[in-house]
């Protein structure tokens, strides 16, 4: 067992924890990040990021992720690949289980992000970021005066379909069964349906996303059991988010009803010394810029916590 007590362990190496690591390491707070997938998280597999400040022409997701990684490493952050399966609070010391081994730290930052739920149809994974999207704020502007399909019938699907009308010439909303969105959102949707901006297809599960020469051209669905083909330029899928918090089961860390980590205004969880930031946090806006901002804020709270508890580790 690793007996060294690290200053901070960050779970996940997406934009939020990379930003936090830039702050902690510059303050000589020993920082280790554990990542089980790709450094940069969802940002790294996003084709183009157009709304991240400081890049007037946009920036490729992979480039942004790699620059954040290099910056964190420049100040001494250690990024290690490993699957964190559990967190345990032992008062002044926190214990993290990584690939079956226990690592100890004074503080932990949980920044494991969330994954978009998939519908699991052919073409969905193949054209992710190239015609298939899960974030209207991130990618809607690429579809000015184009035709879109939005998949889903809950609050986020209806909300995002309404938002996308400011760009798209027309939107087809594919709903598996019936619309489950709130009354208010359904009320907001109706004028756009009446104006012919949005066509709602109930009982219409999507069955395939079709592309020609790598470009998404249509979706196939069934409407009341009959085949339906819609010619489009892009697909936005909103069937919920899955927070990456399964490993927190039994940790005592409070989650909200969808499984996101609850924090206070200092981004601290209900367990002192354990913090959360970015897309895994309850109340997060699911934007790279705010995830990075939360990482910086969490780092300052971590420094404050370590300073206050110095005497207990002396």
Secondary structure, 3 states (H helix, E strand, C coil): CCCCEEEEEEECCEHHHHHHHHHHHHCCCCEEEEECCCCEHHHHCCCEECCCCCCCCCEEHHHHHHHHHHHHHHCCCEEEECCEEEEEEECCEEEEEECCEEEEEEEEEECCCEEECCCCCECCCCCECCCEECCHHHHHHHHCCCEEEEECCCHHHHHHHHHHCCCCCEEEEECCCCCCCCHHHHHHHHHHHHCCCEEEECCCCEEEEEEECCEEEEEEEEECCEEEEEECCEEEECCCEEECCHHHCCCCCCECCCCCECCCCCCECCCCCEEECHHHECCCCCCHHHHHHHHHHHHHHHHHHHHHCHHHHC
